[in-house]
């Protein structure tokens, strides 16, 4: 296995730091990468976590996977970027906030996840995207591990690239189904399928890729870490990189669209339904109560669906998202 000047012998693993950026004091920031070369030929899979710095749950999932993986039992190879945005991870924030405070316009865009395939001569977010994309292009498949940012909580959900991307998108769907998260969305609407997103741009260049979301930013939850790690191992088994049978979820919920629900009033937020709950049109989702105790808004489901993302913030302003409904694929 060779990537650039880095070579890893069969049945071994090696940790590397790929140079990323120089800061004002001369400190060099690097990408922490683990390369695992199996004992036998097979596909090469990219696994990336923490492209948003508060997505510590995704980092913990990837750490759990590689901790228990034995290169001698692996066919093919893994390119694991343990933290895809180390500057943001250090700040414990979705973006490397300190980097943008002094000149936010000069540093725009700020979210590397939306900047693929990147620009090696651009601002930090585009440089980071370009570095990651160089690694992704050496692989045959890619999985981008996420959690929502703080204040939001997702069911474990596999978000596929749009079908318009053809054969590579179909391969990503096969891998996403085998992943076994329990929730799968295949859509052509919304931020997850826009140009510039990691999984979209990877799939465009023939590297089937999908996004995985679960849990909440800023938290490590052992049960969700175990669930996410199990899903990654399912992907390895599906690709023939590991032996063994897939672990299937108790049910698979297939969705066709995300529908974000926003408040029209500000106040204290009370959630009325659990994450993952089935909803009928008109069901109560949440209530907004003002600081005097008056209920000022009752938020109801505009359509049948599943409560796939809930807001965990204690207060909201008018216009903030309070929930996301997933519309069922067969509805």
N, C-alpha and C positions, 0 to 999 in steps of 0.2 A: 504494500500500500504506500503510495507516494502522493503527497500534495505539496506542490512547489518544491522546496528543498527539504521538506520533512519526509522521512521514510520510516515506516514502521514494519518490522518483520512479522511474518505470520504467527498467529497464536500469541500475540503480545499487545500491550496497550502502552500509550505514551501520552504524557501531559505536555502541552505546549502553550506558550504565551505568544500570540500574534500581535505585533505592534499595531496600535490603532491611532493614537493622537498624542501630541505634546501639549501640556498645559502651560500656563503663563510662567510658572516657576521652574520649568524645565522637566517636570515629572512626566514620565511616559506612561500612558494608559494602554493596556493590552487586553486582548480577548482571551479568556481562559478556555482552551480547547482540549478535549480528550479524544484521541484517535485510537480506535480499537480495530485491530486487524485479526479476523478470524483465522481458524486453522484450514478452512476450505474455501474454495471460490464461492461467490454469491454476490448479491446486489450490495450497493453502497447506499446507506440511509443517513440523511441529515436529521439530527435532533437538536432543536434550539429552544432555549427557555429564557424567560426574563428579558424580552425585548423592551418591556416596560418595567421600570425599576422597582415597583411595589409588587410585582408578580412573584413573590417569594415562593408561593405554593408550587408554581411551575418549576422553579429551580430545585426545590426539594424533590419533586417527582423525578426529574432527570438524575439527580444525585442518587436516589434510591435505585433506579434502574442500573446505573453503571456500577454501583457498589456491589451488587450481587451477580453481575455478569462476568462469566469466565471466557476469555478470548478463545481458549482451546475448544469450547463447545459451540462457537459461533461460526456460521458460514457467511462469507462476505465481510463487510466492514461498516463501521459507524464513524461519522463525523459529528461529535457532540460539542456544541457550543454551550457551555454550562451556564453562562450569563451573557446574553446577546447584547446587553447594554450596560457595561460595568459602571459607567459614570452615573447613570440613573440609579443603579442598584446601590451604589455607595451613598447616594442622596436619599435612598429609601423613598423615592418619589417616581411617579409614572415617567417623567422626563428628568434629565439632569438639570434641575431647576436653577442651580447656582450658575451654570454655564450660560444661561440665557438672560440673567437679570440685568447685566450691564448694557446689552445691545440686542434686545429681542428681535428687532426687525432685521438686523444684519445677519442674525443666526437662523432666520426662518428658512425652510420649515423646521419644526422642532421635534416631530414624532417620526423616528426612523422607520417605524412599521409601515408608514404610508409613503415612503420615499424610494421604494425599489423600482428599478434595479440599482439606484444610487448614482453617485457621481464622486469619483475619487478626488476631484478638485473643488468640491463644493463645501458647504458648511458641515458641521459635525454630523448631523443626522444623515445627510447624504453620503458622507464618507463611511459612516458605520454601515449603512445599507449596502454600499458597494463592496466593502470587505466581506460582509456576510454572504452577499450574492456570489462572490467569487468562490466561496466554499460550497454553496448550494449547487452551483453549476457543475461541480465535480461529482455530484451524486445522482442516483437514479430515482430516489424518492426523498420527500422531506415532510417533516411534521413540526409544526410551530406550536409550542406549548404556552398557554396563557392562563391567567385568572383575570377577572374584571379588576378595575381599579378599586381603591377603597370606597366603600359606600354602596357597592353593588355586589350581588351574589347570583351566580349562574348555576343551573343544573349542569351536570357533566355533558357537554354537547360538542359534537363533531360538526364543524362548519366546512362544507365542501366548496371547492372552486366552482364557478359557473359552468354549466354544461356547454356554453358557447365555445369553450376552449378545446372541445373535441376529444380526441383519443386520450390525451394525457389527463383530462378531467375525468374521463370514465375510469381510468386506472386509479386515480385518487379516490373515486367513489368506492371502488372495490376494497381498497385499503381502509378507507374510513368505515365501511360496514364491518370489516373484520376487527377493527379497533375495539368495538364493543363498549362504547361509552353509555349506551342506552338511549341517547337522543342524537338524532342526525338531522341537519337541515341542508336542503339542496334548494338554492334560490338564485335568482338573478337580480335581486334588489337589495339595497342597503350597503353599509360601509364595508362589510366583509368580502364583497365581491367587486369592489371598485378597482380600477387600474391603480397601480402603485403599491398595493398590499402584497405582502410577502408571498402568500400562497397563490395569489393570482399571477404574479410575475414569474414565479418559479414554474407554475404549470404552463404558462405561455411558452417558455423555452424548453419544454419537454421534460420537466422534473415534476411529476405528479405530487401535489402538496395539499395539505389541509390544515385548518386551524382548530385547536382544541381549547375549550374554555371550561373551567370549573371553579367552584368555590368563590373566594373573595380575596382581593388584594390585601397585602400587609399582614397575612395570617398564614401559619403553617398548621394544618389540620391532619393529623396522622391517618384518619380513615380515608380522607380524600387523596392524600399522597399515595396510599396503598392502591386505591382505585385507579388513579392515573397511571401509576407504574404498571399495574396489571394490564391496562389498555396498551401501553407501549410494547409490553411483552407479547400481547396478541398480535400487534403489527409485525413484530419480528418473526413470529411463528407463521403468519400468513405469507410472508415473503420467503419462507424457507430458510431463514437465518438461524432459527432455533427449532429444535424438535418439540413435539408435544401438541396437544389439542388446544384449540381456542377456548377461552373462558367466556361463555355467552352471558349477556345481561339477562335479568329476569324478564324484561320487556324491551322492545325497541320502539321508540316514538319518532315517527318521521314527520318532518315539518317542511313547509314550503315558503314561509315568510316570517320575519320578525315584525311585530307591531309595537312600537314604543308608545307608552302612555305617559303623558306629562300633566302635572298639576296646573291649574289656572289661578290658584291662590297660594299664599305662603303661610307657613305655620309649623306645627308639630305633626309629624307623620305617624300614623297608626296603620300598620299593615293588617288586613283582614283575612288574607289567604296565605297558605304555606307555599313555599317554593315547590314547583312541580305539580301543583294542584290543577285539575281540570276545571275549566271555566265555561259557563254558558253566557251568552249575551245578556247583559244586564246584571250579572253577579257583582256584588261588592268586591272591590280589590283593596281599597285603602280609604282612609279618612284624613282630612286636614283639619286640625283644631287650632284656633288662634291662641295667643298668649293669655287670653281671658277665659279660656275654656269653652268657647263657642265653636261648634262644628261649622266650618265655613265651606267645606267642599267634601262631597262623597264621590269617590272615583269608582266607576263601574266598567265592566268589560264591554267594549264596543262590538265584540264578536266572540263566538265560541273559540276556544283554544286552550293552551297550556301556559301556566305562569312559569316561564323559563328563566326570568331574571327579575329579582326584586331589589328595591333600594333599602339599604340598611341604615341610611342616615337617619338621625333623630329629628332633623328639621329640613324643610325644603323651602325654596323660594318659588314664586310663580314661574312656570316654564321648565322646572326641573323634572327629570324622568323619575317616576315612582315605580314603574314596572315595565316589563317587556312580555308581551304575549307571543307565543309561537303558534302560528296557524297550521293546522294539521294538513298533511299532504293529500289525504284522501277526502277532505271536506270541501 
